[in-house]
Amino acid sequence: MKIDFSEIDTSVYNEMAIAMFIFVIGIGATAWLVGAVLSMLKVPPVVVNTIVALIVIGCLYYGASYFLW
């Protein structure tokens, strides 16, 4: 039995790809902004990197829960 892939609606894939792209750009912008502000406040790089990493991990977790569940 053959599966007819022409019947599958793929429009939702394009919308999810655009939403995911915007989400990833937002994560990068947020991490950059927080890192820049903390660096201007003379926070040690180890602390800045830890905070930025936790923000990125939290955003990715939220994104995974939003897009997958």
mmCIF file as Biopython writes it, N, C-alpha, C and O atoms, coordinates in Angstrom:
data_model
#
loop_
_atom_site.group_PDB
_atom_site.id
_atom_site.type_symbol
_atom_site.label_atom_id
_atom_site.label_alt_id
_atom_site.label_comp_id
_atom_site.label_asym_id
_atom_site.label_entity_id
_atom_site.label_seq_id
_atom_site.pdbx_PDB_ins_code
_atom_site.Cartn_x
_atom_site.Cartn_y
_atom_site.Cartn_z
_atom_site.occupancy
_atom_site.B_iso_or_equiv
_atom_site.auth_seq_id
_atom_site.auth_asym_id
_atom_site.pdbx_PDB_model_num
ATOM 1   N N  . MET A ? 1  ? 0.841  -1.177 0.000  1.0 0.0 1  A 1 
ATOM 2   C CA . MET A ? 1  ? 0.000  0.000  0.000  1.0 0.0 1  A 1 
ATOM 3   C C  . MET A ? 1  ? 0.892  1.248  0.000  1.0 0.0 1  A 1 
ATOM 4   O O  . MET A ? 1  ? 1.789  1.383  0.833  1.0 0.0 1  A 1 
ATOM 5   N N  . LYS A ? 2  ? 0.636  2.138  -0.929 1.0 0.0 2  A 1 
ATOM 6   C CA . LYS A ? 2  ? 1.416  3.364  -1.036 1.0 0.0 2  A 1 
ATOM 7   C C  . LYS A ? 2  ? 0.744  4.487  -0.257 1.0 0.0 2  A 1 
ATOM 8   O O  . LYS A ? 2  ? -0.481 4.563  -0.171 1.0 0.0 2  A 1 
ATOM 9   N N  . ILE A ? 3  ? 1.568  5.345  0.303  1.0 0.0 3  A 1 
ATOM 10  C CA . ILE A ? 3  ? 1.058  6.521  1.001  1.0 0.0 3  A 1 
ATOM 11  C C  . ILE A ? 3  ? 1.105  7.699  0.038  1.0 0.0 3  A 1 
ATOM 12  O O  . ILE A ? 3  ? 2.132  7.966  -0.586 1.0 0.0 3  A 1 
ATOM 13  N N  . ASP A ? 4  ? -0.012 8.395  -0.074 1.0 0.0 4  A 1 
ATOM 14  C CA . ASP A ? 4  ? -0.085 9.555  -0.956 1.0 0.0 4  A 1 
ATOM 15  C C  . ASP A ? 4  ? 0.273  10.805 -0.152 1.0 0.0 4  A 1 
ATOM 16  O O  . ASP A ? 4  ? -0.547 11.327 0.604  1.0 0.0 4  A 1 
ATOM 17  N N  . PHE A ? 5  ? 1.510  11.275 -0.327 1.0 0.0 5  A 1 
ATOM 18  C CA . PHE A ? 5  ? 1.977  12.427 0.439  1.0 0.0 5  A 1 
ATOM 19  C C  . PHE A ? 5  ? 1.402  13.747 -0.062 1.0 0.0 5  A 1 
ATOM 20  O O  . PHE A ? 5  ? 1.535  14.767 0.614  1.0 0.0 5  A 1 
ATOM 21  N N  . SER A ? 6  ? 0.775  13.749 -1.216 1.0 0.0 6  A 1 
ATOM 22  C CA . SER A ? 6  ? 0.193  14.992 -1.723 1.0 0.0 6  A 1 
ATOM 23  C C  . SER A ? 6  ? -1.025 15.412 -0.909 1.0 0.0 6  A 1 
ATOM 24  O O  . SER A ? 6  ? -1.460 16.560 -0.991 1.0 0.0 6  A 1 
ATOM 25  N N  . GLU A ? 7  ? -1.575 14.497 -0.131 1.0 0.0 7  A 1 
ATOM 26  C CA . GLU A ? 7  ? -2.755 14.806 0.681  1.0 0.0 7  A 1 
ATOM 27  C C  . GLU A ? 7  ? -2.390 15.443 2.027  1.0 0.0 7  A 1 
ATOM 28  O O  . GLU A ? 7  ? -3.267 15.937 2.736  1.0 0.0 7  A 1 
ATOM 29  N N  . ILE A ? 8  ? -1.115 15.433 2.377  1.0 0.0 8  A 1 
ATOM 30  C CA . ILE A ? 8  ? -0.691 15.941 3.681  1.0 0.0 8  A 1 
ATOM 31  C C  . ILE A ? 8  ? -0.559 17.458 3.623  1.0 0.0 8  A 1 
ATOM 32  O O  . ILE A ? 8  ? 0.060  18.004 2.710  1.0 0.0 8  A 1 
ATOM 33  N N  . ASP A ? 9  ? -1.142 18.124 4.597  1.0 0.0 9  A 1 
ATOM 34  C CA . ASP A ? 9  ? -1.062 19.583 4.678  1.0 0.0 9  A 1 
ATOM 35  C C  . ASP A ? 9  ? 0.245  19.972 5.366  1.0 0.0 9  A 1 
ATOM 36  O O  . ASP A ? 9  ? 0.434  19.697 6.551  1.0 0.0 9  A 1 
ATOM 37  N N  . THR A ? 10 ? 1.134  20.606 4.626  1.0 0.0 10 A 1 
ATOM 38  C CA . THR A ? 10 ? 2.439  20.981 5.175  1.0 0.0 10 A 1 
ATOM 39  C C  . THR A ? 10 ? 2.521  22.460 5.541  1.0 0.0 10 A 1 
ATOM 40  O O  . THR A ? 10 ? 3.602  22.940 5.885  1.0 0.0 10 A 1 
ATOM 41  N N  . SER A ? 11 ? 1.434  23.183 5.478  1.0 0.0 11 A 1 
ATOM 42  C CA . SER A ? 11 ? 1.484  24.619 5.770  1.0 0.0 11 A 1 
ATOM 43  C C  . SER A ? 11 ? 1.862  24.878 7.223  1.0 0.0 11 A 1 
ATOM 44  O O  . SER A ? 11 ? 2.488  25.892 7.534  1.0 0.0 11 A 1 
ATOM 45  N N  . VAL A ? 12 ? 1.483  23.968 8.109  1.0 0.0 12 A 1 
ATOM 46  C CA . VAL A ? 12 ? 1.811  24.169 9.524  1.0 0.0 12 A 1 
ATOM 47  C C  . VAL A ? 12 ? 3.317  24.064 9.758  1.0 0.0 12 A 1 
ATOM 48  O O  . VAL A ? 12 ? 3.836  24.682 10.687 1.0 0.0 12 A 1 
ATOM 49  N N  . TYR A ? 13 ? 4.025  23.295 8.933  1.0 0.0 13 A 1 
ATOM 50  C CA . TYR A ? 13 ? 5.473  23.191 9.082  1.0 0.0 13 A 1 
ATOM 51  C C  . TYR A ? 13 ? 6.139  24.539 8.823  1.0 0.0 13 A 1 
ATOM 52  O O  . TYR A ? 13 ? 7.063  24.927 9.537  1.0 0.0 13 A 1 
ATOM 53  N N  . ASN A ? 14 ? 5.669  25.249 7.804  1.0 0.0 14 A 1 
ATOM 54  C CA . ASN A ? 14 ? 6.245  26.556 7.491  1.0 0.0 14 A 1 
ATOM 55  C C  . ASN A ? 14 ? 5.997  27.542 8.625  1.0 0.0 14 A 1 
ATOM 56  O O  . ASN A ? 14 ? 6.890  28.309 8.984  1.0 0.0 14 A 1 
ATOM 57  N N  . GLU A ? 15 ? 4.807  27.529 9.185  1.0 0.0 15 A 1 
ATOM 58  C CA . GLU A ? 15 ? 4.494  28.436 10.283 1.0 0.0 15 A 1 
ATOM 59  C C  . GLU A ? 15 ? 5.336  28.113 11.517 1.0 0.0 15 A 1 
ATOM 60  O O  . GLU A ? 15 ? 5.816  29.019 12.196 1.0 0.0 15 A 1 
ATOM 61  N N  . MET A ? 16 ? 5.512  26.833 11.804 1.0 0.0 16 A 1 
ATOM 62  C CA . MET A ? 16 ? 6.329  26.451 12.958 1.0 0.0 16 A 1 
ATOM 63  C C  . MET A ? 16 ? 7.795  26.802 12.730 1.0 0.0 16 A 1 
ATOM 64  O O  . MET A ? 16 ? 8.492  27.193 13.666 1.0 0.0 16 A 1 
ATOM 65  N N  . ALA A ? 17 ? 8.266  26.665 11.491 1.0 0.0 17 A 1 
ATOM 66  C CA . ALA A ? 17 ? 9.657  27.012 11.198 1.0 0.0 17 A 1 
ATOM 67  C C  . ALA A ? 17 ? 9.895  28.506 11.396 1.0 0.0 17 A 1 
ATOM 68  O O  . ALA A ? 17 ? 10.925 28.905 11.938 1.0 0.0 17 A 1 
ATOM 69  N N  . ILE A ? 18 ? 8.956  29.321 10.961 1.0 0.0 18 A 1 
ATOM 70  C CA . ILE A ? 18 ? 9.089  30.766 11.146 1.0 0.0 18 A 1 
ATOM 71  C C  . ILE A ? 18 ? 9.047  31.118 12.629 1.0 0.0 18 A 1 
ATOM 72  O O  . ILE A ? 18 ? 9.847  31.927 13.100 1.0 0.0 18 A 1 
ATOM 73  N N  . ALA A ? 19 ? 8.116  30.514 13.364 1.0 0.0 19 A 1 
ATOM 74  C CA . ALA A ? 19 ? 8.015  30.789 14.799 1.0 0.0 19 A 1 
ATOM 75  C C  . ALA A ? 19 ? 9.284  30.351 15.523 1.0 0.0 19 A 1 
ATOM 76  O O  . ALA A ? 19 ? 9.764  31.057 16.409 1.0 0.0 19 A 1 
ATOM 77  N N  . MET A ? 20 ? 9.827  29.204 15.160 1.0 0.0 20 A 1 
ATOM 78  C CA . MET A ? 20 ? 11.049 28.720 15.805 1.0 0.0 20 A 1 
ATOM 79  C C  . MET A ? 20 ? 12.236 29.621 15.473 1.0 0.0 20 A 1 
ATOM 80  O O  . MET A ? 20 ? 13.084 29.872 16.329 1.0 0.0 20 A 1 
ATOM 81  N N  . PHE A ? 21 ? 12.298 30.109 14.226 1.0 0.0 21 A 1 
ATOM 82  C CA . PHE A ? 21 ? 13.371 31.018 13.828 1.0 0.0 21 A 1 
ATOM 83  C C  . PHE A ? 21 ? 13.315 32.304 14.650 1.0 0.0 21 A 1 
ATOM 84  O O  . PHE A ? 21 ? 14.340 32.770 15.147 1.0 0.0 21 A 1 
ATOM 85  N N  . ILE A ? 22 ? 12.124 32.874 14.793 1.0 0.0 22 A 1 
ATOM 86  C CA . ILE A ? 22 ? 11.957 34.093 15.588 1.0 0.0 22 A 1 
ATOM 87  C C  . ILE A ? 22 ? 12.328 33.823 17.043 1.0 0.0 22 A 1 
ATOM 88  O O  . ILE A ? 22 ? 12.959 34.658 17.692 1.0 0.0 22 A 1 
ATOM 89  N N  . PHE A ? 23 ? 11.938 32.665 17.552 1.0 0.0 23 A 1 
ATOM 90  C CA . PHE A ? 23 ? 12.235 32.304 18.934 1.0 0.0 23 A 1 
ATOM 91  C C  . PHE A ? 23 ? 13.740 32.187 19.162 1.0 0.0 23 A 1 
ATOM 92  O O  . PHE A ? 23 ? 14.253 32.670 20.171 1.0 0.0 23 A 1 
ATOM 93  N N  . VAL A ? 24 ? 14.444 31.554 18.239 1.0 0.0 24 A 1 
ATOM 94  C CA . VAL A ? 24 ? 15.899 31.382 18.382 1.0 0.0 24 A 1 
ATOM 95  C C  . VAL A ? 24 ? 16.610 32.731 18.278 1.0 0.0 24 A 1 
ATOM 96  O O  . VAL A ? 24 ? 17.553 32.993 19.025 1.0 0.0 24 A 1 
ATOM 97  N N  . ILE A ? 25 ? 16.164 33.586 17.360 1.0 0.0 25 A 1 
ATOM 98  C CA . ILE A ? 25 ? 16.748 34.924 17.257 1.0 0.0 25 A 1 
ATOM 99  C C  . ILE A ? 25 ? 16.503 35.700 18.556 1.0 0.0 25 A 1 
ATOM 100 O O  . ILE A ? 25 ? 17.378 36.431 19.019 1.0 0.0 25 A 1 
ATOM 101 N N  . GLY A ? 26 ? 15.323 35.539 19.135 1.0 0.0 26 A 1 
ATOM 102 C CA . GLY A ? 26 ? 15.008 36.197 20.404 1.0 0.0 26 A 1 
ATOM 103 C C  . GLY A ? 26 ? 15.895 35.715 21.538 1.0 0.0 26 A 1 
ATOM 104 O O  . GLY A ? 26 ? 16.322 36.509 22.377 1.0 0.0 26 A 1 
ATOM 105 N N  . ILE A ? 27 ? 16.175 34.420 21.568 1.0 0.0 27 A 1 
ATOM 106 C CA . ILE A ? 27 ? 17.078 33.879 22.592 1.0 0.0 27 A 1 
ATOM 107 C C  . ILE A ? 27 ? 18.467 34.499 22.440 1.0 0.0 27 A 1 
ATOM 108 O O  . ILE A ? 27 ? 19.081 34.916 23.422 1.0 0.0 27 A 1 
ATOM 109 N N  . GLY A ? 28 ? 18.950 34.555 21.210 1.0 0.0 28 A 1 
ATOM 110 C CA . GLY A ? 28 ? 20.269 35.145 20.972 1.0 0.0 28 A 1 
ATOM 111 C C  . GLY A ? 28 ? 20.331 36.609 21.358 1.0 0.0 28 A 1 
ATOM 112 O O  . GLY A ? 28 ? 21.306 37.057 21.961 1.0 0.0 28 A 1 
ATOM 113 N N  . ALA A ? 29 ? 19.291 37.359 21.010 1.0 0.0 29 A 1 
ATOM 114 C CA . ALA A ? 29 ? 19.260 38.785 21.345 1.0 0.0 29 A 1 
ATOM 115 C C  . ALA A ? 29 ? 19.200 38.991 22.856 1.0 0.0 29 A 1 
ATOM 116 O O  . ALA A ? 29 ? 19.867 39.874 23.394 1.0 0.0 29 A 1 
ATOM 117 N N  . THR A ? 30 ? 18.410 38.182 23.530 1.0 0.0 30 A 1 
ATOM 118 C CA . THR A ? 30 ? 18.305 38.291 24.986 1.0 0.0 30 A 1 
ATOM 119 C C  . THR A ? 30 ? 19.634 37.958 25.655 1.0 0.0 30 A 1 
ATOM 120 O O  . THR A ? 30 ? 20.076 38.668 26.559 1.0 0.0 30 A 1 
ATOM 121 N N  . ALA A ? 31 ? 20.264 36.886 25.213 1.0 0.0 31 A 1 
ATOM 122 C CA . ALA A ? 31 ? 21.554 36.495 25.794 1.0 0.0 31 A 1 
ATOM 123 C C  . ALA A ? 31 ? 22.603 37.576 25.547 1.0 0.0 31 A 1 
ATOM 124 O O  . ALA A ? 31 ? 23.391 37.893 26.438 1.0 0.0 31 A 1 
ATOM 125 N N  . TRP A ? 32 ? 22.616 38.140 24.341 1.0 0.0 32 A 1 
ATOM 126 C CA . TRP A ? 32 ? 23.576 39.195 24.026 1.0 0.0 32 A 1 
ATOM 127 C C  . TRP A ? 32 ? 23.336 40.426 24.891 1.0 0.0 32 A 1 
ATOM 128 O O  . TRP A ? 32 ? 24.284 41.009 25.418 1.0 0.0 32 A 1 
ATOM 129 N N  . LEU A ? 33 ? 22.082 40.822 25.040 1.0 0.0 33 A 1 
ATOM 130 C CA . LEU A ? 33 ? 21.750 42.014 25.822 1.0 0.0 33 A 1 
ATOM 131 C C  . LEU A ? 33 ? 22.114 41.836 27.299 1.0 0.0 33 A 1 
ATOM 132 O O  . LEU A ? 33 ? 22.701 42.728 27.911 1.0 0.0 33 A 1 
ATOM 133 N N  . VAL A ? 34 ? 21.766 40.692 27.859 1.0 0.0 34 A 1 
ATOM 134 C CA . VAL A ? 34 ? 22.094 40.436 29.271 1.0 0.0 34 A 1 
ATOM 135 C C  . VAL A ? 34 ? 23.607 40.384 29.459 1.0 0.0 34 A 1 
ATOM 136 O O  . VAL A ? 34 ? 24.134 40.935 30.426 1.0 0.0 34 A 1 
ATOM 137 N N  . GLY A ? 35 ? 24.302 39.726 28.543 1.0 0.0 35 A 1 
ATOM 138 C CA . GLY A ? 35 ? 25.761 39.667 28.632 1.0 0.0 35 A 1 
ATOM 139 C C  . GLY A ? 35 ? 26.400 41.040 28.528 1.0 0.0 35 A 1 
ATOM 140 O O  . GLY A ? 35 ? 27.356 41.339 29.243 1.0 0.0 35 A 1 
ATOM 141 N N  . ALA A ? 36 ? 25.875 41.881 27.637 1.0 0.0 36 A 1 
ATOM 142 C CA . ALA A ? 36 ? 26.424 43.230 27.474 1.0 0.0 36 A 1 
ATOM 143 C C  . ALA A ? 36 ? 26.195 44.078 28.720 1.0 0.0 36 A 1 
ATOM 144 O O  . ALA A ? 36 ? 27.096 44.788 29.167 1.0 0.0 36 A 1 
ATOM 145 N N  . VAL A ? 37 ? 24.994 44.003 29.279 1.0 0.0 37 A 1 
ATOM 146 C CA . VAL A ? 37 ? 24.692 44.794 30.480 1.0 0.0 37 A 1 
ATOM 147 C C  . VAL A ? 37 ? 25.545 44.332 31.659 1.0 0.0 37 A 1 
ATOM 148 O O  . VAL A ? 37 ? 26.100 45.154 32.389 1.0 0.0 37 A 1 
ATOM 149 N N  . LEU A ? 38 ? 25.646 43.028 31.842 1.0 0.0 38 A 1 
ATOM 150 C CA . LEU A ? 38 ? 26.459 42.526 32.957 1.0 0.0 38 A 1 
ATOM 151 C C  . LEU A ? 38 ? 27.938 42.860 32.775 1.0 0.0 38 A 1 
ATOM 152 O O  . LEU A ? 38 ? 28.636 43.130 33.752 1.0 0.0 38 A 1 
ATOM 153 N N  . SER A ? 39 ? 28.416 42.846 31.540 1.0 0.0 39 A 1 
ATOM 154 C CA . SER A ? 39 ? 29.812 43.211 31.294 1.0 0.0 39 A 1 
ATOM 155 C C  . SER A ? 39 ? 30.051 44.686 31.583 1.0 0.0 39 A 1 
ATOM 156 O O  . SER A ? 39 ? 31.105 45.057 32.101 1.0 0.0 39 A 1 
ATOM 157 N N  . MET A ? 40 ? 29.075 45.530 31.249 1.0 0.0 40 A 1 
ATOM 158 C CA . MET A ? 40 ? 29.202 46.961 31.552 1.0 0.0 40 A 1 
ATOM 159 C C  . MET A ? 40 ? 29.212 47.211 33.052 1.0 0.0 40 A 1 
ATOM 160 O O  . MET A ? 40 ? 29.819 48.174 33.520 1.0 0.0 40 A 1 
ATOM 161 N N  . LEU A ? 41 ? 28.542 46.346 33.807 1.0 0.0 41 A 1 
ATOM 162 C CA . LEU A ? 41 ? 28.509 46.483 35.263 1.0 0.0 41 A 1 
ATOM 163 C C  . LEU A ? 41 ? 29.729 45.855 35.932 1.0 0.0 41 A 1 
ATOM 164 O O  . LEU A ? 41 ? 29.785 45.733 37.156 1.0 0.0 41 A 1 
ATOM 165 N N  . LYS A ? 42 ? 30.708 45.457 35.114 1.0 0.0 42 A 1 
ATOM 166 C CA . LYS A ? 42 ? 31.972 44.879 35.599 1.0 0.0 42 A 1 
ATOM 167 C C  . LYS A ? 42 ? 31.774 43.582 36.379 1.0 0.0 42 A 1 
ATOM 168 O O  . LYS A ? 42 ? 32.491 43.312 37.342 1.0 0.0 42 A 1 
ATOM 169 N N  . VAL A ? 43 ? 30.803 42.790 35.959 1.0 0.0 43 A 1 
ATOM 170 C CA . VAL A ? 43 ? 30.596 41.468 36.557 1.0 0.0 43 A 1 
ATOM 171 C C  . VAL A ? 43 ? 31.659 40.533 35.966 1.0 0.0 43 A 1 
ATOM 172 O O  . VAL A ? 43 ? 31.931 40.609 34.768 1.0 0.0 43 A 1 
ATOM 173 N N  . PRO A ? 44 ? 32.258 39.663 36.766 1.0 0.0 44 A 1 
ATOM 174 C CA . PRO A ? 44 ? 33.289 38.752 36.243 1.0 0.0 44 A 1 
ATOM 175 C C  . PRO A ? 44 ? 32.747 37.865 35.110 1.0 0.0 44 A 1 
ATOM 176 O O  . PRO A ? 44 ? 31.591 37.442 35.143 1.0 0.0 44 A 1 
ATOM 177 N N  . PRO A ? 45 ? 33.595 37.590 34.111 1.0 0.0 45 A 1 
ATOM 178 C CA . PRO A ? 45 ? 33.149 36.794 32.956 1.0 0.0 45 A 1 
ATOM 179 C C  . PRO A ? 45 ? 32.583 35.423 33.318 1.0 0.0 45 A 1 
ATOM 180 O O  . PRO A ? 45 ? 31.675 34.936 32.646 1.0 0.0 45 A 1 
ATOM 181 N N  . VAL A ? 46 ? 33.105 34.800 34.366 1.0 0.0 46 A 1 
ATOM 182 C CA . VAL A ? 46 ? 32.593 33.484 34.762 1.0 0.0 46 A 1 
ATOM 183 C C  . VAL A ? 46 ? 31.128 33.593 35.175 1.0 0.0 46 A 1 
ATOM 184 O O  . VAL A ? 46 ? 30.319 32.731 34.834 1.0 0.0 46 A 1 
ATOM 185 N N  . VAL A ? 47 ? 30.792 34.637 35.897 1.0 0.0 47 A 1 
ATOM 186 C CA . VAL A ? 47 ? 29.411 34.843 36.339 1.0 0.0 47 A 1 
ATOM 187 C C  . VAL A ? 47 ? 28.523 35.186 35.148 1.0 0.0 47 A 1 
ATOM 188 O O  . VAL A ? 47 ? 27.407 34.680 35.032 1.0 0.0 47 A 1 
ATOM 189 N N  . VAL A ? 48 ? 29.027 36.055 34.256 1.0 0.0 48 A 1 
ATOM 190 C CA . VAL A ? 48 ? 28.252 36.438 33.070 1.0 0.0 48 A 1 
ATOM 191 C C  . VAL A ? 48 ? 27.949 35.211 32.219 1.0 0.0 48 A 1 
ATOM 192 O O  . VAL A ? 48 ? 26.810 35.011 31.798 1.0 0.0 48 A 1 
ATOM 193 N N  . ASN A ? 49 ? 28.964 34.391 31.967 1.0 0.0 49 A 1 
ATOM 194 C CA . ASN A ? 49 ? 28.758 33.197 31.141 1.0 0.0 49 A 1 
ATOM 195 C C  . ASN A ? 49 ? 27.770 32.235 31.786 1.0 0.0 49 A 1 
ATOM 196 O O  . ASN A ? 49 ? 26.951 31.632 31.094 1.0 0.0 49 A 1 
ATOM 197 N N  . THR A ? 50 ? 27.841 32.089 33.100 1.0 0.0 50 A 1 
ATOM 198 C CA . THR A ? 50 ? 26.908 31.204 33.802 1.0 0.0 50 A 1 
ATOM 199 C C  . THR A ? 50 ? 25.482 31.720 33.694 1.0 0.0 50 A 1 
ATOM 200 O O  . THR A ? 50 ? 24.561 30.949 33.424 1.0 0.0 50 A 1 
ATOM 201 N N  . ILE A ? 51 ? 25.295 33.008 33.900 1.0 0.0 51 A 1 
ATOM 202 C CA . ILE A ? 51 ? 23.948 33.584 33.829 1.0 0.0 51 A 1 
ATOM 203 C C  . ILE A ? 51 ? 23.393 33.480 32.413 1.0 0.0 51 A 1 
ATOM 204 O O  . ILE A ? 51 ? 22.233 33.112 32.228 1.0 0.0 51 A 1 
ATOM 205 N N  . VAL A ? 52 ? 24.211 33.800 31.414 1.0 0.0 52 A 1 
ATOM 206 C CA . VAL A ? 52 ? 23.761 33.709 30.018 1.0 0.0 52 A 1 
ATOM 207 C C  . VAL A ? 52 ? 23.423 32.264 29.664 1.0 0.0 52 A 1 
ATOM 208 O O  . VAL A ? 52 ? 22.420 32.014 28.995 1.0 0.0 52 A 1 
ATOM 209 N N  . ALA A ? 53 ? 24.245 31.312 30.101 1.0 0.0 53 A 1 
ATOM 210 C CA . ALA A ? 53 ? 23.967 29.900 29.817 1.0 0.0 53 A 1 
ATOM 211 C C  . ALA A ? 53 ? 22.657 29.459 30.457 1.0 0.0 53 A 1 
ATOM 212 O O  . ALA A ? 53 ? 21.882 28.733 29.836 1.0 0.0 53 A 1 
ATOM 213 N N  . LEU A ? 54 ? 22.401 29.887 31.690 1.0 0.0 54 A 1 
ATOM 214 C CA . LEU A ? 54 ? 21.142 29.523 32.350 1.0 0.0 54 A 1 
ATOM 215 C C  . LEU A ? 54 ? 19.939 30.147 31.649 1.0 0.0 54 A 1 
ATOM 216 O O  . LEU A ? 54 ? 18.887 29.517 31.539 1.0 0.0 54 A 1 
ATOM 217 N N  . ILE A ? 55 ? 20.090 31.375 31.179 1.0 0.0 55 A 1 
ATOM 218 C CA . ILE A ? 55 ? 18.997 32.019 30.436 1.0 0.0 55 A 1 
ATOM 219 C C  . ILE A ? 55 ? 18.713 31.260 29.148 1.0 0.0 55 A 1 
ATOM 220 O O  . ILE A ? 55 ? 17.555 30.999 28.822 1.0 0.0 55 A 1 
ATOM 221 N N  . VAL A ? 56 ? 19.762 30.905 28.416 1.0 0.0 56 A 1 
ATOM 222 C CA . VAL A ? 56 ? 19.576 30.176 27.152 1.0 0.0 56 A 1 
ATOM 223 C C  . VAL A ? 56 ? 18.954 28.809 27.403 1.0 0.0 56 A 1 
ATOM 224 O O  . VAL A ? 56 ? 18.051 28.400 26.673 1.0 0.0 56 A 1 
ATOM 225 N N  . ILE A ? 57 ? 19.419 28.099 28.419 1.0 0.0 57 A 1 
ATOM 226 C CA . ILE A ? 57 ? 18.846 26.785 28.738 1.0 0.0 57 A 1 
ATOM 227 C C  . ILE A ? 57 ? 17.380 26.920 29.132 1.0 0.0 57 A 1 
ATOM 228 O O  . ILE A ? 57 ? 16.549 26.113 28.717 1.0 0.0 57 A 1 
ATOM 229 N N  . GLY A ? 58 ? 17.060 27.930 29.927 1.0 0.0 58 A 1 
ATOM 230 C CA . GLY A ? 58 ? 15.669 28.158 30.311 1.0 0.0 58 A 1 
ATOM 231 C C  . GLY A ? 58 ? 14.790 28.487 29.121 1.0 0.0 58 A 1 
ATOM 232 O O  . GLY A ? 58 ? 13.667 27.992 29.022 1.0 0.0 58 A 1 
ATOM 233 N N  . CYS A ? 59 ? 15.293 29.321 28.213 1.0 0.0 59 A 1 
ATOM 234 C CA . CYS A ? 59 ? 14.519 29.665 27.015 1.0 0.0 59 A 1 
ATOM 235 C C  . CYS A ? 59 ? 14.323 28.447 26.116 1.0 0.0 59 A 1 
ATOM 236 O O  . CYS A ? 59 ? 13.244 28.248 25.559 1.0 0.0 59 A 1 
ATOM 237 N N  . LEU A ? 60 ? 15.363 27.641 25.977 1.0 0.0 60 A 1 
ATOM 238 C CA . LEU A ? 60 ? 15.230 26.434 25.156 1.0 0.0 60 A 1 
ATOM 239 C C  . LEU A ? 60 ? 14.248 25.447 25.777 1.0 0.0 60 A 1 
ATOM 240 O O  . LEU A ? 60 ? 13.483 24.800 25.063 1.0 0.0 60 A 1 
ATOM 241 N N  . TYR A ? 61 ? 14.265 25.329 27.101 1.0 0.0 61 A 1 
ATOM 242 C CA . TYR A ? 61 ? 13.302 24.453 27.770 1.0 0.0 61 A 1 
ATOM 243 C C  . TYR A ? 61 ? 11.877 24.957 27.555 1.0 0.0 61 A 1 
ATOM 244 O O  . TYR A ? 61 ? 10.973 24.177 27.259 1.0 0.0 61 A 1 
ATOM 245 N N  . TYR A ? 62 ? 11.686 26.269 27.706 1.0 0.0 62 A 1 
ATOM 246 C CA . TYR A ? 62 ? 10.358 26.843 27.473 1.0 0.0 62 A 1 
ATOM 247 C C  . TYR A ? 62 ? 9.934  26.627 26.018 1.0 0.0 62 A 1 
ATOM 248 O O  . TYR A ? 62 ? 8.784  26.284 25.743 1.0 0.0 62 A 1 
ATOM 249 N N  . GLY A ? 63 ? 10.866 26.829 25.099 1.0 0.0 63 A 1 
ATOM 250 C CA . GLY A ? 63 ? 10.551 26.632 23.684 1.0 0.0 63 A 1 
ATOM 251 C C  . GLY A ? 63 ? 10.195 25.193 23.374 1.0 0.0 63 A 1 
ATOM 252 O O  . GLY A ? 63 ? 9.264  24.928 22.615 1.0 0.0 63 A 1 
ATOM 253 N N  . ALA A ? 64 ? 10.934 24.263 23.960 1.0 0.0 64 A 1 
ATOM 254 C CA . ALA A ? 64 ? 10.626 22.850 23.736 1.0 0.0 64 A 1 
ATOM 255 C C  . ALA A ? 64 ? 9.260  22.498 24.300 1.0 0.0 64 A 1 
ATOM 256 O O  . ALA A ? 64 ? 8.500  21.756 23.677 1.0 0.0 64 A 1 
ATOM 257 N N  . SER A ? 65 ? 8.945  23.027 25.474 1.0 0.0 65 A 1 
ATOM 258 C CA . SER A ? 65 ? 7.629  22.720 26.049 1.0 0.0 65 A 1 
ATOM 259 C C  . SER A ? 65 ? 6.517  23.389 25.251 1.0 0.0 65 A 1 
ATOM 260 O O  . SER A ? 65 ? 5.411  22.856 25.161 1.0 0.0 65 A 1 
ATOM 261 N N  . TYR A ? 66 ? 6.802  24.557 24.670 1.0 0.0 66 A 1 
ATOM 262 C CA . TYR A ? 66 ? 5.789  25.262 23.877 1.0 0.0 66 A 1 
ATOM 263 C C  . TYR A ? 66 ? 5.554  24.571 22.539 1.0 0.0 66 A 1 
ATOM 264 O O  . TYR A ? 66 ? 4.411  24.403 22.116 1.0 0.0 66 A 1 
ATOM 265 N N  . PHE A ? 67 ? 6.642  24.168 21.869 1.0 0.0 67 A 1 
ATOM 266 C CA . PHE A ? 67 ? 6.516  23.606 20.531 1.0 0.0 67 A 1 
ATOM 267 C C  . PHE A ? 67 ? 6.211  22.110 20.524 1.0 0.0 67 A 1 
ATOM 268 O O  . PHE A ? 67 ? 5.662  21.602 19.546 1.0 0.0 67 A 1 
ATOM 269 N N  . LEU A ? 68 ? 6.554  21.401 21.585 1.0 0.0 68 A 1 
ATOM 270 C CA . LEU A ? 68 ? 6.398  19.948 21.562 1.0 0.0 68 A 1 
ATOM 271 C C  . LEU A ? 68 ? 5.194  19.437 22.340 1.0 0.0 68 A 1 
ATOM 272 O O  . LEU A ? 68 ? 4.713  18.337 22.067 1.0 0.0 68 A 1 
ATOM 273 N N  . TRP A ? 69 ? 4.692  20.211 23.306 1.0 0.0 69 A 1 
ATOM 274 C CA . TRP A ? 69 ? 3.555  19.716 24.078 1.0 0.0 69 A 1 
ATOM 275 C C  . TRP A ? 69 ? 2.306  20.476 23.779 1.0 0.0 69 A 1 
ATOM 276 O O  . TRP A ? 69 ? 1.254  20.184 24.348 1.0 0.0 69 A 1 
#
